[in-house]
Amino acid sequence: MTGALQETISGARLIKSSATEQNETERFESRSYRLFKNSLRLARLERLASPLSETIGVVIIASVLLLGGQQVLTGSLLDAEDFIRFIVVLFAMLAPARAVGNLHNYLQIGAAAGARIDTLLNEPIESPSMDSPDKEISGLRDNLTFEHVWFRYPTSEQWVLKDISMTVKRGERVALVGRSGSGKTTMANLLPRFYSAERGRVLWDGEDVETISRNALRKHISLVSQDVFLFNESVRYNLTYGKPDVSEEKLQAAMKRAQCTDFVNKLPHGLDTVVGERGAQLSGGQKQRIAIARALLKDAPLLIFDEATSALDNESERLIQHALEELFRERTVIIIAHRLSSIRFADRVVVLDEGQIAAQGKHDALLADSDLYRTLTQLYERESLPE
C-alpha cells in the first residue's frame, strides 16, 4: 500500500493529465481494503489465542488440583510438599505457554518482513573492498578502448551490446548516435563501472577498468545525464556537490559558462535558494544547466554528456555549446545526443544500431556513405527546428 501511495504522489502530473484520479483512488482503496482484511484477521487470531490459552490453562490446573489432591489424600504417589512444589512450577509455566499461543502470528509477520529484507540483502553490494586489486590512476594519458565488449542486463537475456570494439583517443570528441535502445547510454555506463561487461574488456590507458578502484576511476569522470538529480538543498549545495571547497571565483566562472548566472540571480535567495525535491522549483532546462556547471567544477579529464542539452531551448543550447568549446579542446568527451548541433563539432561520430557499430567517421563522410546516419540526421534536424 505504501508503494502504491509513493507511485501515486510521484506520478501526480501524469495522473492529472490523464484524468485517471478515480482509477488511482480505486487502486489505492483496493490495496487498503486488502490490508484491512489481513489486519482484521490478525486481530481476530490474536484475540482468540488469549482466551483459548486461558481456558486450556484453567482446565489443566483444575485437572491437576483434582488428581493431585486425590493422590495427596490417599498418600499413594505424592505427599503435600511435592504437590505444592509441582503447583508452583506449573504456575511459572503459564506465562510462557500463553506467549507460545501468539507465536504463530508473530512468525507470519516476521516472515513477510523477512522476505522483503532478504530481497534487499541479496542485492549485490558495490563496495571498495570488492575492487581487486585497488589500483589508482592519475588521469587519462592515452586512450579509452572497448575491446570486443558484450553486455546484457541481469534481468534480460537479450544482448544490449554485441562485440563492440572502438578506441577513443585522449582529447578526442566522440558522438554516439543511434535509435533508442541501440546501446549508447549503456556504453557510457560501462566506463565508470556502473555495470561490468559480460564479455570483452573496457580499457583505461591499457588497464582493464575492472582492476581499477571505482572511486579512483569516477574521480576522473564527469557525467551529465538527461535525467538530472538535484538534492532538496540550496543551489550552491547542488552546484558544489563533491567539490564543497571550491572558490567563489571558480563557482561563478562555471555558472557563467553553463548559462546559470542570470536565472540563479533572479531566484528569491540566489545561490542559497532551496530547489525543492528533485529540483521541483526549477525548470528542466535550469536543472540541466546546473548539472553542466557541476560537471565543469569537477574538472575531470573525461566528460560524458548523455543528452545533456535535451531540455534546453535552441538559443540556450547555442550559448552553452559556444562556452564549452574551449573546455572540450582540453578534455576527452563522449557525447550522446539527439540534436544535430551537438554532433557537428564532434571529431568522430559512431553510429550504433541494435547494439553494434554500424558506421563511424566524420559527419560529412557519414552523410555520404551511411543510409542510417542520413535518416538519423534528418530526424535530428526536424527536432532542432525552432517552434
N, C-alpha and C positions, 0 to 999 in steps of 0.2 A: 504493500500500500504506500509505503514511503517512497519507493521507486517511482510509482505512478504519479505521486504528488510532485516529485522533483522534475519529472519529464514535463508535466503539465505547466509548471511555473516557467521552466526554461523555454518551452515552446509556445509561450503565450502569444507571440506575434503571429506565428503560423496558424494557431488555433483561431485567433480572432479574424485573420484574413480569410480563413476558410469557412468561417461561420459554423464551426463544429463544437461550440461550447457545450451544447446539450449532449453530444456524443461523449465528450470527455467527462461531463458530470455523471452520466450513466456508468461509464467505465470505472470512475472512482467509487461511485456508490456500490457497484458490484463487488469490488475488492474490499470495501469497508464492510459489506454485509458478510462476505466470507470470513473476514477476521472476527466479526461479531459472533458468528455461529461457532467458530473454533474456540473463542474465548468463553462463550457461554457453556459449551460442552466441558471445557476445562474446569470452569467454576462448579458445575454440577458434580463432576467427579471428585473434586476436592471436598465439596460439602458432603458428599456421600461417604467418602472414605472415613471421616472423623466419627460419625455416629455408628458406622459399621464396626470400626475397630473398638469403639467404646462398648458396644453390645457384646462383641466377642469376648472382650476383656471381662465384663461383668459375668458372663456365662462361665468363663474359665475360673474366675475367683470363687463364684458360688459353688461350682463343682468341687474345687479344691477344698474349700471350707467344709463342705458336706462330707466328702470322702475322707479327708484328713482328720476331721473331728471324730468320725466313727473309729478310725484307726487308733487315735489317742485314747478314746474312751475304752476301747476293747484291749488296748495295750499290746496288740498283736505285732505291729510293724514300727510304729513311731511313738516316741514319748513327747511330752508337751514342749520341751526345749527345742528338739529338732523341727517340730511342726512350726513353731514361731519363727525359727531361723529360715525355714522354707518360704513362709509367707512374706518375710522382709525381702528376700531375694526376688520373689515373684513381683512384688510391687515396684521394685527397682527396674524390672524389665518392661514395665508397661509403657514408659515414655519412648524408649527405642522402638518398641513394637508399633506404637502409633506412627512414628516417623516413617517406618517401612511402608505403611499404608499409602503415604503420599509419594513414595519413591518413584513409582511408575510415571506419574505426571511430570516430576522434575526431570526424569530421564528423557521423556519425549521433548520437553522444551530444550534441554541441553543438546539433544541430537539434532534438532532443527538449526540451532545456532552453530553447533559444531560443524555441520555440513558447509555453512557459508564461510566459517573461519578456515576450514580445511581447504576450500577452493582458493582463498586468498594466500594461504601459506604455501600452496603448491605452485604458485606463480614463480617463474624464475627470477632470481634476485640479481640486480646489476650492482655489484659491489667491487670496490677497488681490489679486494683480496682475490677476486676471480681473474684479475689480469696476471698472466704468467707468460714470460717474465714481465716485471714492471718497468718497461723501457720509457725513457723520456726523449723528447725531441725538442730542437731549438727553433724550428720553423720549417718552411718549405724551401729547400735549397735547389731541387732539380725538377721533379715532376710527380704527378699522380698517375697511377696506372690501374686500369681494370683488366685483369688477366683471366680470360675465359670464365667470367662470372655467371653463375646460375643462382637464381633466388626465387623462392616462393614463401608465402606467409604460412605460419604454423597451422592455421585453420583451413587452409586451402591446398588442394592437390595440383592446382594449375600454376605453371611457371609464369612469374611476372617478368623475370629477366632470363634470357636464353643466350648463353655463350657470348656475353658482352666483352669485347676487347677494345680498349682505346687508351690513349695517353694524353694527359693534359700537362703541357709544359708550364714551368713557373712563369708567371706574368701573362699567360695566355687567357683570353676571354672566350669561353666556350658557351654557346647557347644550345640547350636541349629542347627540341621541339617534337611534337607528335600529337596524335589524338589522345583524348582522355583514356587512361588505363594502359598507355603504351610503356610505362615504366620510368618516366622522367623523375618523379619525386622519389621513387624507390632507389634509383641510382644515387641521388643526393643523400639519402638517409644512410647509405652504407658507409659513407666517408667518416662521419662522426661516431660510427658504430652504434647507431640506434638499432640496427639489425646486422646480422652476420651473413655473409654469402654462404650458401649451402655447398656450392662447388666453386672452384677457382679462388682467386685472391684479389684483394684491393691493396695496392702498394703505395706507401708514402715515402718518397725518396728511396725506393727499393726495399723498404721494410714493410712486411705484412702488418696491416693495421691491427690485426688480432693479437699481435705481440707487443703493441704499444699501449701504455696506460691510457685509459679512457679520458681521465682528467687532463693528461698532458696533450692528448690529441685535440680535445674540444677547446682547450685554451687558444688554439691556433686557427679556429674556425668561427666565423661569424655567419649566423643563419637568420635570414629574414623570410618568413613564410607568408602565405596568403592568409592563413588563419592566425591573426595576431593575438597573443595573450598579454593582457595587462593586469597587474595586481590592483586590488582596491586600495591604492595608496596614491600619493601625490604624483604629479607629472615628473618631478625631479627624481623621485624614487624609481620610477619606471625607466627613465632615461639612463640613469646611472647604475642600473641593476647589474651586479657583477663587477662594477668599477666605482665603488662608493667614494673613493678618494680622488676622483678626477677634479681637475681645477675648473674654476668657473669660466676661465678663458676657453678651454677646450670644449666645455659643455656648450657655450654659446656658439662656437665655431661649428660644431656638429649640428646644432639646431638650425643654423643658417643654411648649411649645405643641404639639409633634409627638408628645407622649407617649413620648419616648425615655428620659427620665431614669431611670425605675425599672429597665428591663431592662439599660441600659448599666451602672448601678451594680452590678448582680449579675454582670456578666462578670468573669472572673478578674483582668484588669488594667484594668478600667474603660474609660476612653476610649483607653487605649493597647493594648487587646486587638486582635490581628490577626484580621480577619474571615474569612480564607481566600479561595481563588479564587472570584470572583464572589459573595462573601459566604456561602460554604458553611457557616460556623459559626453563621449566623443563620437564623431562620425567615423565611418570605415576608413576614409582617406586620411583623417587625422591620426588614427591609430597606426596606420601603416607608415606614416611619416615619423612617428615616434619610434617605431621598430627599426626603421632605417637609421635614424640618428643613434639609436642604441648600438647598432652594429658598427657604425662609424667610430663610436667611442671605444669599442673593444679593440679596434685597430689590429685585427688578425690578418695573417698573410693569405688566408683563403676565405673568400666571400661566396656564400651560396644564396642566391636570390630566387626563391620559389614563388613565381608570380607575385613578386613583392610590390608591384605598382598597379595591381589589377583594380584596386578600389579608388585610384586617383583619376581625376579628370585629365584630359589631354594637356591642358596648359600646365598643371602642376607636375605632371609626369615629364614634360619637356624641360621644365626648370630643374627638376631633380636629376634627370639624365645629364644635363649640362654640368651640374655641380659635381656629379660622381665621376665624370670622365677623368679628371685629374687623379682621383684616388684609384680608379681601375687600372691606370697605367703602372702603378707600383705593386699591384697585387694580382693573384690568380683568382679568376672569377668564373663561377658556374652559374649560368642564368637559365631558369626555367620560366618561359614567358609565353603569353598568348597575344602579345602585341608586337606588331612589326617594328615599332620604334625601338624595342628592347633587343631585337635580333640584328638589326642592320649594323650596329657598331661592334658586333662580336668578331673576333679573329677567325672563328670557325663555328659552323653550325652542324650539329649532329642530329639527324632525323631518326627518330625511333618509331617502330611500327610493330605492335604486338610483342614487345619485349626484346626486339632485335634491332640492330643498327641497319637501317635501310639505305642510308646515304650520309655522307659528311663532306664538308668542304666550305668554300666561300659562298656567301649569299648569292652573288651573281651567277657563279658556276652551277649552283644547285637549281636556280631558276631555269637554266638552260637544259639541265640533264635529268632532273628528278620530277616526275609527274606528281608524286605525293607531296613534295615540297611546294610545288606551284599551287596545288589545291589548298594546302595549309595557309600559304601566304595570302591567297585570295580571301580566305575566311578571316585571317587576322586583319586584313585591310578593311573589310566590312565592319569588324568590331571596333576598329580605331577611328571610324568616321565620326566627326562631331555630330551631336544630335541637334 
